[in-house]
């Protein structure tokens, strides 16, 4: 039997990134484990940066799956995060210097009530300490150099924003936002005010959303200041935290643990698009980059499959399918 380590592997490792580890460091850790585990040299990339102070779901693409890393960058994400009220830092998290203080602590009922104003399409200014380019240079580099950073407002979409008590974990993660269980009761003016030193929220957001900016803006809207003390990504595109492995589990690969037991197939990253089933003739045509015509499927993006193996991403328009991105998986090419 052929040794699976002899050829580059393709698929997804979903890492539960610990706090303090950068995304680039996580990619380097995967490369190191593959190398020390005796695997053939494999291209590795990540599907969406997580700040070192953040933790949670970090999709790591291997081999042909790296061709899909861009789709992960464009996908929605779900975050759990904690706002501490009273202080705003220059980085908007615990790593920065305090730049504004307030003795005001908002009532918990006010926090619950204001969330709907930050739901939907909103304007947001990214943090000064971010990777956004300003006149060709990263904003964080300018901020660290002591420059005043002016960043343009951008439109982002907050699909859902809830108190963490509303969050229900499980396989249907998005259903957490369709339930009223755990939400705060309507405000009773006769009841004593419960003031919030901190609050934990769950946000389902579009690409390009900065949670640190969201925290800054929520706190200011409540008449105070705030910063992020805890940030965890619980979903990235189709990938859930239940699929994520620890750094310790990853490191077992270097000591002989089977990579296949941890690796998710390439097509798992395409769970949100329909399959286009090919036969041998059409499969050969797609591998050669040829166009397929007179297809009955509606226009849109498809994952072309031959014998349960992904062959290509294809765009169908008016019955004609063109290859967007081909996959060169060993069992297809051989």
Secondary structure in CASP SS format (residue, H / E / C, confidence):
PFRMAT SS
TARGET T0000
AUTHOR 0000-0000-0000
METHOD secondary structure of the structure
MODEL  1
X C 1.00
X C 1.00
X C 1.00
X H 1.00
X H 1.00
X H 1.00
X C 1.00
X C 1.00
X C 1.00
X C 1.00
X E 1.00
X E 1.00
X E 1.00
X E 1.00
X E 1.00
X E 1.00
X E 1.00
X C 1.00
X C 1.00
X C 1.00
X C 1.00
X C 1.00
X H 1.00
X H 1.00
X H 1.00
X H 1.00
X H 1.00
X H 1.00
X H 1.00
X H 1.00
X H 1.00
X H 1.00
X H 1.00
X H 1.00
X H 1.00
X H 1.00
X C 1.00
X C 1.00
X C 1.00
X C 1.00
X C 1.00
X C 1.00
X C 1.00
X E 1.00
X E 1.00
X E 1.00
X C 1.00
X C 1.00
X C 1.00
X C 1.00
X C 1.00
X C 1.00
X C 1.00
X C 1.00
X E 1.00
X E 1.00
X E 1.00
X E 1.00
X E 1.00
X E 1.00
X E 1.00
X E 1.00
X H 1.00
X H 1.00
X H 1.00
X H 1.00
X H 1.00
X H 1.00
X H 1.00
X H 1.00
X H 1.00
X H 1.00
X H 1.00
X C 1.00
X C 1.00
X C 1.00
X E 1.00
X E 1.00
X E 1.00
X E 1.00
X E 1.00
X E 1.00
X E 1.00
X E 1.00
X E 1.00
X C 1.00
X E 1.00
X E 1.00
X E 1.00
X C 1.00
X C 1.00
X C 1.00
X E 1.00
X C 1.00
X C 1.00
X C 1.00
X C 1.00
X E 1.00
X E 1.00
X E 1.00
X E 1.00
X C 1.00
X C 1.00
X C 1.00
X C 1.00
X C 1.00
X E 1.00
X H 1.00
X H 1.00
X H 1.00
X H 1.00
X H 1.00
X H 1.00
X H 1.00
X H 1.00
X H 1.00
X H 1.00
X H 1.00
X C 1.00
X E 1.00
X E 1.00
X E 1.00
X E 1.00
X E 1.00
X E 1.00
X C 1.00
X C 1.00
X C 1.00
X C 1.00
X C 1.00
X C 1.00
X C 1.00
X E 1.00
X E 1.00
X C 1.00
X C 1.00
X E 1.00
X E 1.00
X H 1.00
X H 1.00
X H 1.00
X H 1.00
X H 1.00
X H 1.00
X C 1.00
X C 1.00
X C 1.00
X C 1.00
X C 1.00
X C 1.00
X C 1.00
X C 1.00
X E 1.00
X E 1.00
X E 1.00
X E 1.00
X E 1.00
X E 1.00
X E 1.00
X E 1.00
X E 1.00
X E 1.00
X E 1.00
X H 1.00
X H 1.00
X H 1.00
X C 1.00
X C 1.00
X C 1.00
X C 1.00
X C 1.00
X C 1.00
X H 1.00
X H 1.00
X H 1.00
X H 1.00
X H 1.00
X H 1.00
X C 1.00
X C 1.00
X C 1.00
X C 1.00
X C 1.00
X C 1.00
X C 1.00
X C 1.00
X C 1.00
X C 1.00
X C 1.00
X C 1.00
X C 1.00
X C 1.00
X C 1.00
X C 1.00
X E 1.00
X C 1.00
X C 1.00
X E 1.00
X E 1.00
X E 1.00
X E 1.00
X E 1.00
X E 1.00
X E 1.00
X E 1.00
X C 1.00
X C 1.00
X C 1.00
X C 1.00
X C 1.00
X H 1.00
X H 1.00
X H 1.00
X H 1.00
X H 1.00
X H 1.00
X H 1.00
X H 1.00
X H 1.00
X H 1.00
X H 1.00
X C 1.00
X C 1.00
X C 1.00
X C 1.00
X E 1.00
X E 1.00
X E 1.00
X E 1.00
X E 1.00
X E 1.00
X E 1.00
X E 1.00
X E 1.00
X E 1.00
X E 1.00
X C 1.00
X C 1.00
X E 1.00
X E 1.00
X H 1.00
X H 1.00
X H 1.00
X C 1.00
X E 1.00
X C 1.00
X H 1.00
X H 1.00
X H 1.00
X H 1.00
X H 1.00
X H 1.00
X H 1.00
X H 1.00
X H 1.00
X C 1.00
X C 1.00
X C 1.00
X H 1.00
X H 1.00
X H 1.00
X C 1.00
X C 1.00
X E 1.00
X C 1.00
X H 1.00
X H 1.00
X H 1.00
X H 1.00
X H 1.00
X C 1.00
X C 1.00
X C 1.00
X E 1.00
X E 1.00
X E 1.00
X E 1.00
X C 1.00
X C 1.00
X H 1.00
X H 1.00
X H 1.00
X H 1.00
X H 1.00
X H 1.00
X H 1.00
X H 1.00
X C 1.00
X C 1.00
X C 1.00
X C 1.00
X E 1.00
X C 1.00
X C 1.00
X C 1.00
X C 1.00
X C 1.00
X C 1.00
X C 1.00
X E 1.00
X E 1.00
X E 1.00
X E 1.00
X E 1.00
X E 1.00
X E 1.00
X C 1.00
X C 1.00
X E 1.00
X E 1.00
X E 1.00
X E 1.00
X E 1.00
X E 1.00
X E 1.00
X E 1.00
X E 1.00
X C 1.00
X C 1.00
X E 1.00
X E 1.00
X E 1.00
X E 1.00
X E 1.00
X E 1.00
X E 1.00
X C 1.00
X C 1.00
X C 1.00
X H 1.00
X H 1.00
X H 1.00
X H 1.00
X C 1.00
END
